[in-house]
């Protein structure tokens, strides 16, 4: 039941990966939703378990306000800090050990040179109400500040602030924010 990806998710919430931490962690909205998301992705839509996990995922999505389709590619160690609306396009790719805050939107641009969806690297912290759109790349070890509007690619080891986005080089961008 607890594969390596789910254990990495559990580690982000509890600091441990023991089976004893699993059941109590299902009371944490972010972990609970992530667990059902992983299981919905693991099992085919037409299978019995796939059907059950998708129902549980939809109930949690409605209750917590998370709109993340099971087909979204998300690496291990996902952390959703608080409940509140989070919207992610199904074609988005998110790396390992990323944090999502309330109000985050990661979406598609339908026209222009950046038509498409973002690819987000490893160890990326995305602040409250940040918007990331278009066929752009967000590097590793990036902090996207609250309320930032990001429609340009961001190199690794950066801090992104503002609307329009300003990029500042910062080697320790996520230190203290993403602990693994």
Backbone as JSON Lines, residues from 0, in Angstrom:
{"i":0,"aa":"X","n":[0.82,-1.19,0.0],"ca":[0.0,0.0,0.0],"c":[0.87,1.26,0.0]}
{"i":1,"aa":"X","n":[1.94,1.26,0.79],"ca":[2.8,2.44,0.85],"c":[4.01,2.27,-0.05]}
{"i":2,"aa":"X","n":[3.86,2.68,-1.3],"ca":[4.99,2.61,-2.21],"c":[5.95,3.77,-1.92]}
{"i":3,"aa":"X","n":[7.05,3.84,-2.63],"ca":[8.08,4.85,-2.36],"c":[7.55,6.28,-2.52]}
{"i":4,"aa":"X","n":[6.68,6.5,-3.49],"ca":[6.12,7.84,-3.71],"c":[5.25,8.27,-2.54]}
{"i":5,"aa":"X","n":[4.37,7.38,-2.09],"ca":[3.49,7.72,-0.97],"c":[4.31,7.88,0.31]}
{"i":6,"aa":"X","n":[5.35,7.08,0.49],"ca":[6.23,7.25,1.66],"c":[6.91,8.62,1.63]}
{"i":7,"aa":"X","n":[7.34,9.06,0.45],"ca":[7.96,10.39,0.34],"c":[6.94,11.48,0.65]}
{"i":8,"aa":"X","n":[5.69,11.29,0.23],"ca":[4.63,12.24,0.58],"c":[4.42,12.26,2.09]}
{"i":9,"aa":"X","n":[4.33,11.08,2.68],"ca":[4.12,10.95,4.13],"c":[5.26,11.61,4.9]}
{"i":10,"aa":"X","n":[6.48,11.45,4.43],"ca":[7.65,12.07,5.07],"c":[7.5,13.58,5.12]}
{"i":11,"aa":"X","n":[6.97,14.19,4.08],"ca":[6.8,15.64,4.04],"c":[5.81,16.12,5.1]}
{"i":12,"aa":"X","n":[4.83,15.31,5.44],"ca":[3.81,15.71,6.41],"c":[4.16,15.35,7.84]}
{"i":13,"aa":"X","n":[4.85,14.23,8.05],"ca":[5.07,13.75,9.41],"c":[6.53,13.68,9.82]}
{"i":14,"aa":"X","n":[7.43,13.76,8.85],"ca":[8.85,13.59,9.17],"c":[9.26,12.14,9.3]}
{"i":15,"aa":"X","n":[8.32,11.22,9.07],"ca":[8.58,9.78,9.17],"c":[7.88,9.06,8.03]}
{"i":16,"aa":"X","n":[8.32,7.81,7.8],"ca":[7.66,6.99,6.77],"c":[7.1,5.7,7.34]}
{"i":17,"aa":"X","n":[6.99,5.61,8.65],"ca":[6.51,4.37,9.26],"c":[5.03,4.15,8.97]}
{"i":18,"aa":"X","n":[4.65,2.9,8.91],"ca":[3.25,2.55,8.66],"c":[2.34,3.09,9.76]}
{"i":19,"aa":"X","n":[2.87,3.22,10.97],"ca":[2.08,3.74,12.08],"c":[1.66,5.19,11.89]}
{"i":20,"aa":"X","n":[2.36,5.93,11.07],"ca":[2.02,7.33,10.81],"c":[0.98,7.48,9.7]}
{"i":21,"aa":"X","n":[0.78,6.4,8.94],"ca":[-0.1,6.49,7.77],"c":[-1.55,6.81,8.12]}
{"i":22,"aa":"X","n":[-2.18,5.99,8.96],"ca":[-3.61,6.19,9.26],"c":[-3.89,7.55,9.89]}
{"i":23,"aa":"X","n":[-3.13,7.99,10.9],"ca":[-3.39,9.33,11.44],"c":[-3.2,10.44,10.4]}
{"i":24,"aa":"X","n":[-2.33,10.21,9.44],"ca":[-2.06,11.22,8.41],"c":[-3.21,11.38,7.44]}
{"i":25,"aa":"X","n":[-4.09,10.39,7.36],"ca":[-5.26,10.52,6.5],"c":[-6.23,11.59,7.01]}
{"i":26,"aa":"X","n":[-6.01,12.08,8.22],"ca":[-6.81,13.19,8.75],"c":[-6.27,14.55,8.31]}
{"i":27,"aa":"X","n":[-5.09,14.56,7.69],"ca":[-4.49,15.8,7.19],"c":[-5.0,15.99,5.76]}
{"i":28,"aa":"X","n":[-5.73,17.08,5.5],"ca":[-6.35,17.25,4.17],"c":[-5.39,17.1,2.99]}
{"i":29,"aa":"X","n":[-4.23,17.73,3.04],"ca":[-3.29,17.66,1.93],"c":[-2.79,16.25,1.67]}
{"i":30,"aa":"X","n":[-2.45,15.53,2.75],"ca":[-1.96,14.16,2.58],"c":[-3.09,13.25,2.1]}
{"i":31,"aa":"X","n":[-4.25,13.4,2.69],"ca":[-5.4,12.56,2.3],"c":[-5.7,12.72,0.81]}
{"i":32,"aa":"X","n":[-5.78,13.96,0.34],"ca":[-6.05,14.2,-1.07],"c":[-4.94,13.61,-1.94]}
{"i":33,"aa":"X","n":[-3.69,13.84,-1.55],"ca":[-2.55,13.33,-2.32],"c":[-2.58,11.81,-2.39]}
{"i":34,"aa":"X","n":[-2.91,11.15,-1.28],"ca":[-2.99,9.69,-1.27],"c":[-4.04,9.2,-2.27]}
{"i":35,"aa":"X","n":[-5.25,9.79,-2.23],"ca":[-6.3,9.38,-3.17],"c":[-5.91,9.73,-4.61]}
{"i":36,"aa":"X","n":[-5.22,10.83,-4.8],"ca":[-4.73,11.2,-6.13],"c":[-3.76,10.15,-6.66]}
{"i":37,"aa":"X","n":[-2.81,9.74,-5.82],"ca":[-1.83,8.71,-6.22],"c":[-2.53,7.39,-6.55]}
{"i":38,"aa":"X","n":[-3.47,7.0,-5.71],"ca":[-4.16,5.73,-5.93],"c":[-5.05,5.8,-7.18]}
{"i":39,"aa":"X","n":[-5.67,6.95,-7.43],"ca":[-6.49,7.11,-8.64],"c":[-5.62,7.02,-9.89]}
{"i":40,"aa":"X","n":[-4.41,7.52,-9.8],"ca":[-3.46,7.46,-10.92],"c":[-2.96,6.03,-11.11]}
{"i":41,"aa":"X","n":[-2.8,5.3,-10.0],"ca":[-2.24,3.95,-10.04],"c":[-3.19,2.94,-10.68]}
{"i":42,"aa":"X","n":[-4.47,3.04,-10.37],"ca":[-5.44,2.06,-10.85],"c":[-6.21,2.59,-12.06]}
{"i":43,"aa":"X","n":[-6.49,1.71,-12.99],"ca":[-7.25,2.09,-14.19],"c":[-8.64,2.57,-13.79]}
{"i":44,"aa":"X","n":[-9.14,3.5,-14.58],"ca":[-10.44,4.11,-14.33],"c":[-11.56,3.07,-14.24]}
{"i":45,"aa":"X","n":[-11.46,2.02,-15.05],"ca":[-12.53,1.02,-15.13],"c":[-12.42,-0.09,-14.08]}
{"i":46,"aa":"X","n":[-11.33,-0.13,-13.33],"ca":[-11.2,-1.16,-12.31],"c":[-12.01,-0.78,-11.08]}
{"i":47,"aa":"X","n":[-12.31,-1.77,-10.24],"ca":[-13.09,-1.51,-9.03],"c":[-12.36,-0.52,-8.12]}
{"i":48,"aa":"X","n":[-11.08,-0.78,-7.82],"ca":[-10.33,0.12,-6.94],"c":[-10.15,1.5,-7.58]}
{"i":49,"aa":"X","n":[-9.94,1.53,-8.88],"ca":[-9.83,2.82,-9.57],"c":[-11.1,3.63,-9.42]}
{"i":50,"aa":"X","n":[-12.25,2.97,-9.54],"ca":[-13.54,3.63,-9.38],"c":[-13.7,4.16,-7.95]}
{"i":51,"aa":"X","n":[-13.38,3.33,-6.96],"ca":[-13.51,3.73,-5.55],"c":[-12.59,4.91,-5.23]}
{"i":52,"aa":"X","n":[-11.32,4.81,-5.64],"ca":[-10.38,5.9,-5.34],"c":[-10.78,7.19,-6.05]}
{"i":53,"aa":"X","n":[-11.32,7.11,-7.25],"ca":[-11.76,8.32,-7.96],"c":[-12.97,8.97,-7.28]}
{"i":54,"aa":"X","n":[-13.85,8.16,-6.74],"ca":[-14.98,8.72,-5.97],"c":[-14.46,9.44,-4.73]}
{"i":55,"aa":"X","n":[-13.55,8.79,-3.99],"ca":[-12.99,9.42,-2.8],"c":[-12.22,10.69,-3.15]}
{"i":56,"aa":"X","n":[-11.5,10.65,-4.27],"ca":[-10.77,11.83,-4.73],"c":[-11.73,12.97,-5.06]}
{"i":57,"aa":"X","n":[-12.82,12.66,-5.76],"ca":[-13.79,13.69,-6.12],"c":[-14.48,14.29,-4.9]}
{"i":58,"aa":"X","n":[-14.77,13.46,-3.91],"ca":[-15.36,13.98,-2.68],"c":[-14.4,14.95,-1.98]}
{"i":59,"aa":"X","n":[-13.13,14.55,-1.88],"ca":[-12.13,15.42,-1.27],"c":[-11.91,16.68,-2.1]}
{"i":60,"aa":"X","n":[-11.89,16.54,-3.42],"ca":[-11.7,17.7,-4.3],"c":[-12.82,18.72,-4.06]}
{"i":61,"aa":"X","n":[-14.03,18.23,-3.95],"ca":[-15.16,19.12,-3.7],"c":[-15.07,19.76,-2.31]}
{"i":62,"aa":"X","n":[-14.71,18.97,-1.31],"ca":[-14.67,19.46,0.06],"c":[-13.51,20.43,0.29]}
{"i":63,"aa":"X","n":[-12.32,20.09,-0.21],"ca":[-11.12,20.89,0.05],"c":[-10.85,21.96,-1.01]}
{"i":64,"aa":"X","n":[-11.44,21.84,-2.18],"ca":[-11.22,22.82,-3.24],"c":[-10.02,22.55,-4.11]}
{"i":65,"aa":"X","n":[-9.49,21.33,-4.07],"ca":[-8.34,20.97,-4.89],"c":[-8.84,20.44,-6.23]}
{"i":66,"aa":"X","n":[-8.35,21.0,-7.33],"ca":[-8.7,20.5,-8.66],"c":[-7.43,20.04,-9.35]}
{"i":67,"aa":"X","n":[-7.05,18.81,-9.06],"ca":[-5.86,18.22,-9.65],"c":[-6.28,16.87,-10.24]}
{"i":68,"aa":"X","n":[-6.33,16.75,-11.56],"ca":[-6.76,15.49,-12.18],"c":[-5.78,14.35,-11.9]}
{"i":69,"aa":"X","n":[-6.29,13.12,-11.79],"ca":[-5.42,11.96,-11.55],"c":[-4.35,11.76,-12.62]}
{"i":70,"aa":"X","n":[-4.58,12.25,-13.82],"ca":[-3.61,12.06,-14.91],"c":[-2.42,13.02,-14.82]}
{"i":71,"aa":"X","n":[-2.48,14.0,-13.95],"ca":[-1.37,14.95,-13.81],"c":[-0.12,14.23,-13.33]}
{"i":72,"aa":"X","n":[1.01,14.5,-13.97],"ca":[2.28,13.88,-13.58],"c":[2.9,14.7,-12.45]}
{"i":73,"aa":"X","n":[2.94,14.09,-11.26],"ca":[3.48,14.77,-10.08],"c":[4.5,13.84,-9.43]}
{"i":74,"aa":"X","n":[5.7,14.35,-9.19],"ca":[6.75,13.57,-8.55],"c":[6.47,13.3,-7.08]}
{"i":75,"aa":"X","n":[7.36,12.57,-6.46],"ca":[7.2,12.19,-5.06],"c":[7.39,13.4,-4.13]}
{"i":76,"aa":"X","n":[6.86,13.27,-2.93],"ca":[7.06,14.29,-1.91],"c":[6.22,15.53,-2.08]}
{"i":77,"aa":"X","n":[5.05,15.41,-2.7],"ca":[4.16,16.57,-2.85],"c":[3.66,17.01,-1.48]}
{"i":78,"aa":"X","n":[3.6,18.32,-1.26],"ca":[3.1,18.86,0.0],"c":[2.09,19.96,-0.3]}
{"i":79,"aa":"X","n":[0.86,19.76,0.17],"ca":[-0.18,20.78,0.07],"c":[-0.4,21.28,1.48]}
{"i":80,"aa":"X","n":[0.05,22.5,1.74],"ca":[0.1,23.01,3.1],"c":[-1.24,23.29,3.75]}
{"i":81,"aa":"X","n":[-2.18,23.8,3.01],"ca":[-3.47,24.18,3.58],"c":[-4.56,23.92,2.56]}
{"i":82,"aa":"X","n":[-5.79,23.75,3.01],"ca":[-6.83,23.6,2.02],"c":[-7.32,24.95,1.57]}
{"i":83,"aa":"X","n":[-7.8,24.96,0.38],"ca":[-8.23,26.16,-0.33],"c":[-8.04,25.86,-1.8]}
{"i":84,"aa":"X","n":[-8.61,26.65,-2.63],"ca":[-8.61,26.35,-4.05],"c":[-7.21,26.21,-4.63]}
{"i":85,"aa":"X","n":[-6.95,25.08,-5.25],"ca":[-5.73,24.83,-6.02],"c":[-6.2,24.22,-7.34]}
{"i":86,"aa":"X","n":[-5.8,24.84,-8.46],"ca":[-6.22,24.36,-9.78],"c":[-4.97,24.07,-10.6]}
{"i":87,"aa":"X","n":[-4.87,22.83,-11.09],"ca":[-3.72,22.42,-11.89],"c":[-4.22,21.73,-13.15]}
{"i":88,"aa":"X","n":[-3.72,22.17,-14.3],"ca":[-4.07,21.56,-15.58],"c":[-3.53,20.13,-15.63]}
{"i":89,"aa":"X","n":[-4.29,19.24,-16.22],"ca":[-3.92,17.82,-16.29],"c":[-2.61,17.58,-17.04]}
{"i":90,"aa":"X","n":[-2.23,18.47,-17.95],"ca":[-1.02,18.28,-18.76],"c":[0.23,18.85,-18.1]}
{"i":91,"aa":"X","n":[0.08,19.46,-16.95],"ca":[1.22,20.01,-16.21],"c":[2.09,18.87,-15.7]}
{"i":92,"aa":"X","n":[3.39,19.09,-15.67],"ca":[4.34,18.13,-15.09],"c":[4.99,18.82,-13.91]}
{"i":93,"aa":"X","n":[4.94,18.16,-12.75],"ca":[5.51,18.7,-11.52],"c":[6.54,17.71,-11.0]}
{"i":94,"aa":"X","n":[7.71,18.2,-10.63],"ca":[8.8,17.35,-10.14],"c":[8.63,16.92,-8.7]}
{"i":95,"aa":"X","n":[9.73,16.45,-8.12],"ca":[9.75,15.93,-6.75],"c":[9.82,17.06,-5.73]}
{"i":96,"aa":"X","n":[9.25,16.8,-4.56],"ca":[9.35,17.66,-3.38],"c":[8.9,19.1,-3.64]}
{"i":97,"aa":"X","n":[7.69,19.23,-4.16],"ca":[7.13,20.56,-4.42],"c":[6.05,20.88,-3.39]}
{"i":98,"aa":"X","n":[5.93,22.16,-3.07],"ca":[4.91,22.66,-2.15],"c":[3.89,23.48,-2.92]}
{"i":99,"aa":"X","n":[2.62,23.27,-2.62],"ca":[1.54,24.05,-3.21],"c":[0.79,24.76,-2.09]}
{"i":100,"aa":"X","n":[0.55,26.04,-2.25],"ca":[-0.18,26.83,-1.27],"c":[-1.59,27.11,-1.79]}
{"i":101,"aa":"X","n":[-2.48,27.59,-0.92],"ca":[-3.85,27.9,-1.36],"c":[-3.88,28.96,-2.45]}
{"i":102,"aa":"X","n":[-4.83,28.82,-3.35],"ca":[-5.03,29.8,-4.4],"c":[-4.13,29.63,-5.6]}
{"i":103,"aa":"X","n":[-3.28,28.62,-5.61],"ca":[-2.35,28.4,-6.72],"c":[-3.12,27.94,-7.96]}
{"i":104,"aa":"X","n":[-2.76,28.52,-9.1],"ca":[-3.28,28.09,-10.39],"c":[-2.1,27.79,-11.3]}
{"i":105,"aa":"X","n":[-2.07,26.58,-11.84],"ca":[-1.05,26.2,-12.81],"c":[-1.81,25.76,-14.05]}
{"i":106,"aa":"X","n":[-1.72,26.59,-15.11],"ca":[-2.61,26.35,-16.23],"c":[-2.01,26.49,-17.59]}
{"i":107,"aa":"X","n":[-2.87,26.43,-18.54],"ca":[-2.54,26.39,-19.95],"c":[-2.76,27.76,-20.59]}
{"i":108,"aa":"X","n":[-1.88,28.08,-21.51],"ca":[-2.09,29.24,-22.38],"c":[-2.53,28.68,-23.72]}
{"i":109,"aa":"X","n":[-3.56,29.25,-24.3],"ca":[-4.15,28.7,-25.52],"c":[-3.66,29.34,-26.82]}
{"i":110,"aa":"X","n":[-2.82,30.35,-26.72],"ca":[-2.34,30.99,-27.95],"c":[-0.99,31.64,-27.69]}
{"i":111,"aa":"X","n":[-0.37,32.04,-28.78],"ca":[0.91,32.72,-28.68],"c":[2.09,31.78,-28.61]}
{"i":112,"aa":"X","n":[3.26,32.37,-28.41],"ca":[4.49,31.57,-28.42],"c":[4.62,30.63,-27.23]}
{"i":113,"aa":"X","n":[3.9,30.88,-26.15],"ca":[3.99,30.0,-24.99],"c":[2.75,29.12,-24.83]}
{"i":114,"aa":"X","n":[2.09,28.82,-25.95],"ca":[0.91,27.96,-25.92],"c":[1.26,26.61,-25.3]}
{"i":115,"aa":"X","n":[0.52,26.21,-24.28],"ca":[0.76,24.93,-23.62],"c":[0.74,25.07,-22.11]}
{"i":116,"aa":"X","n":[1.34,24.08,-21.44],"ca":[1.32,24.01,-19.97],"c":[2.74,23.98,-19.4]}
{"i":117,"aa":"X","n":[2.9,24.36,-18.15],"ca":[4.22,24.41,-17.53],"c":[4.8,23.04,-17.18]}
{"i":118,"aa":"X","n":[6.12,23.02,-17.11],"ca":[6.88,21.91,-16.53],"c":[7.62,22.5,-15.34]}
{"i":119,"aa":"X","n":[7.39,21.91,-14.18],"ca":[7.95,22.44,-12.94],"c":[8.97,21.45,-12.4]}
{"i":120,"aa":"X","n":[10.13,21.95,-12.03],"ca":[11.24,21.11,-11.57],"c":[11.06,20.6,-10.15]}
{"i":121,"aa":"X","n":[12.17,20.15,-9.56],"ca":[12.21,19.6,-8.21],"c":[12.45,20.71,-7.18]}
{"i":122,"aa":"X","n":[11.93,20.49,-5.99],"ca":[12.09,21.44,-4.88],"c":[11.64,22.84,-5.27]}
{"i":123,"aa":"X","n":[10.37,22.93,-5.66],"ca":[9.78,24.22,-6.01],"c":[8.69,24.53,-4.99]}
{"i":124,"aa":"X","n":[8.78,25.71,-4.4],"ca":[7.79,26.19,-3.44],"c":[6.95,27.24,-4.15]}
{"i":125,"aa":"X","n":[5.63,27.03,-4.19],"ca":[4.73,27.93,-4.9],"c":[3.81,28.58,-3.87]}
{"i":126,"aa":"X","n":[3.92,29.89,-3.73],"ca":[3.21,30.64,-2.71],"c":[1.74,30.89,-3.02]}
{"i":127,"aa":"X","n":[1.05,31.33,-2.0],"ca":[-0.38,31.61,-2.07],"c":[-0.74,32.52,-3.23]}
{"i":128,"aa":"X","n":[-1.76,32.12,-3.97],"ca":[-2.32,32.88,-5.1],"c":[-1.36,33.09,-6.26]}
{"i":129,"aa":"X","n":[-0.29,32.32,-6.33],"ca":[0.62,32.4,-7.48],"c":[-0.07,31.77,-8.69]}
{"i":130,"aa":"X","n":[0.23,32.33,-9.86],"ca":[-0.32,31.82,-11.12],"c":[0.86,31.5,-12.04]}
{"i":131,"aa":"X","n":[0.89,30.28,-12.56],"ca":[1.95,29.84,-13.47],"c":[1.25,29.33,-14.72]}
{"i":132,"aa":"X","n":[1.52,29.96,-15.87],"ca":[0.81,29.58,-17.09],"c":[1.75,29.53,-18.29]}
{"i":133,"aa":"X","n":[1.38,28.68,-19.24],"ca":[2.08,28.61,-20.51],"c":[3.08,27.49,-20.59]}
{"i":134,"aa":"X","n":[3.59,27.28,-21.79],"ca":[4.6,26.26,-22.06],"c":[5.95,26.8,-21.62]}
{"i":135,"aa":"X","n":[6.14,26.81,-20.3],"ca":[7.36,27.34,-19.71],"c":[7.97,26.28,-18.8]}
{"i":136,"aa":"X","n":[9.23,26.49,-18.44],"ca":[9.92,25.58,-17.52],"c":[10.31,26.34,-16.26]}
{"i":137,"aa":"X","n":[10.04,25.72,-15.14],"ca":[10.48,26.24,-13.85],"c":[11.58,25.29,-13.4]}
{"i":138,"aa":"X","n":[12.77,25.82,-13.14],"ca":[13.91,24.99,-12.77],"c":[13.78,24.39,-11.37]}
{"i":139,"aa":"X","n":[14.86,23.77,-10.91],"ca":[14.92,23.18,-9.58],"c":[15.28,24.25,-8.55]}
{"i":140,"aa":"X","n":[14.86,24.01,-7.3],"ca":[15.18,24.92,-6.19],"c":[14.72,26.34,-6.49]}
{"i":141,"aa":"X","n":[13.43,26.47,-6.75],"ca":[12.84,27.77,-7.09],"c":[11.74,28.08,-6.09]}
{"i":142,"aa":"X","n":[11.72,29.32,-5.62],"ca":[10.63,29.81,-4.79],"c":[9.84,30.83,-5.59]}
{"i":143,"aa":"X","n":[8.54,30.56,-5.72],"ca":[7.65,31.49,-6.4],"c":[6.83,32.18,-5.31]}
{"i":144,"aa":"X","n":[7.04,33.46,-5.16],"ca":[6.43,34.22,-4.08],"c":[4.91,34.29,-4.21]}
{"i":145,"aa":"X","n":[4.22,34.53,-3.1],"ca":[2.78,34.71,-3.17],"c":[2.41,35.83,-4.15]}
{"i":146,"aa":"X","n":[1.31,35.61,-4.85],"ca":[0.74,36.55,-5.81],"c":[1.58,36.8,-7.06]}
{"i":147,"aa":"X","n":[2.61,36.0,-7.28],"ca":[3.42,36.16,-8.5],"c":[2.64,35.63,-9.7]}
{"i":148,"aa":"X","n":[2.83,36.28,-10.84],"ca":[2.27,35.83,-12.11],"c":[3.44,35.44,-12.99]}
{"i":149,"aa":"X","n":[3.56,34.13,-13.26],"ca":[4.72,33.61,-13.96],"c":[4.3,33.07,-15.32]}
{"i":150,"aa":"X","n":[4.74,33.74,-16.39],"ca":[4.47,33.26,-17.74],"c":[5.75,33.26,-18.57]}
{"i":151,"aa":"X","n":[6.89,33.2,-17.85],"ca":[8.21,33.08,-18.47],"c":[8.97,31.96,-17.79]}
{"i":152,"aa":"X","n":[9.9,31.34,-18.5],"ca":[10.7,30.27,-17.9],"c":[11.59,30.83,-16.81]}
{"i":153,"aa":"X","n":[11.85,30.0,-15.81],"ca":[12.63,30.41,-14.65],"c":[13.79,29.43,-14.47]}
{"i":154,"aa":"X","n":[15.04,29.93,-14.4],"ca":[16.17,29.03,-14.2],"c":[16.2,28.47,-12.77]}
{"i":155,"aa":"X","n":[16.95,27.41,-12.58],"ca":[17.13,26.83,-11.25],"c":[17.74,27.86,-10.3]}
{"i":156,"aa":"X","n":[17.55,27.62,-9.01],"ca":[18.12,28.47,-7.96],"c":[17.67,29.92,-8.1]}
{"i":157,"aa":"X","n":[16.36,30.11,-8.11],"ca":[15.81,31.44,-8.31],"c":[14.66,31.72,-7.36]}
{"i":158,"aa":"X","n":[14.43,33.01,-7.16],"ca":[13.28,33.52,-6.45],"c":[12.49,34.34,-7.46]}
{"i":159,"aa":"X","n":[11.18,34.09,-7.54],"ca":[10.33,34.79,-8.49],"c":[9.34,35.64,-7.69]}
{"i":160,"aa":"X","n":[9.28,36.93,-8.02],"ca":[8.37,37.83,-7.33],"c":[7.63,38.69,-8.34]}
{"i":161,"aa":"X","n":[6.43,39.12,-7.97],"ca":[5.73,40.16,-8.69],"c":[4.9,39.77,-9.88]}
{"i":162,"aa":"X","n":[4.25,40.82,-10.43],"ca":[3.42,40.72,-11.62],"c":[3.64,42.01,-12.42]}
{"i":163,"aa":"X","n":[4.43,41.95,-13.48],"ca":[5.01,40.76,-14.12],"c":[6.15,40.18,-13.29]}
{"i":164,"aa":"X","n":[6.45,38.93,-13.54],"ca":[7.45,38.21,-12.76],"c":[8.84,38.8,-12.91]}
{"i":165,"aa":"X","n":[9.51,38.95,-11.78],"ca":[10.93,39.32,-11.74],"c":[11.68,38.14,-11.16]}
{"i":166,"aa":"X","n":[12.81,37.81,-11.75],"ca":[13.58,36.65,-11.32],"c":[14.87,37.12,-10.65]}
{"i":167,"aa":"X","n":[15.11,36.62,-9.44],"ca":[16.32,36.92,-8.71],"c":[17.08,35.63,-8.47]}
{"i":168,"aa":"X","n":[18.38,35.6,-8.79],"ca":[19.19,34.4,-8.54],"c":[19.36,34.24,-7.04]}
{"i":169,"aa":"X","n":[19.15,33.01,-6.56],"ca":[19.28,32.75,-5.13],"c":[19.6,31.28,-4.92]}
{"i":170,"aa":"X","n":[20.83,30.95,-4.55],"ca":[21.26,29.56,-4.36],"c":[20.44,28.83,-3.29]}
{"i":171,"aa":"X","n":[20.03,29.56,-2.26],"ca":[19.29,28.96,-1.14],"c":[17.8,29.26,-1.23]}
{"i":172,"aa":"X","n":[17.26,29.31,-2.41],"ca":[15.89,29.76,-2.63],"c":[14.86,29.04,-1.76]}
{"i":173,"aa":"X","n":[14.96,27.73,-1.59],"ca":[13.94,26.99,-0.86],"c":[14.43,26.48,0.5]}
{"i":174,"aa":"X","n":[15.63,26.87,0.92],"ca":[16.13,26.43,2.23],"c":[15.18,26.9,3.33]}
{"i":175,"aa":"X","n":[14.81,26.01,4.2],"ca":[13.89,26.33,5.27],"c":[12.42,26.25,4.87]}
{"i":176,"aa":"X","n":[12.15,26.17,3.58],"ca":[10.78,26.04,3.09],"c":[10.48,24.63,2.64]}
{"i":177,"aa":"X","n":[11.47,23.95,2.08],"ca":[11.29,22.57,1.67],"c":[12.35,21.74,2.38]}
{"i":178,"aa":"X","n":[11.91,20.97,3.32],"ca":[12.81,20.09,4.09],"c":[12.57,18.66,3.69]}
{"i":179,"aa":"X","n":[13.63,17.99,3.24],"ca":[13.5,16.55,2.89],"c":[14.64,15.78,3.51]}
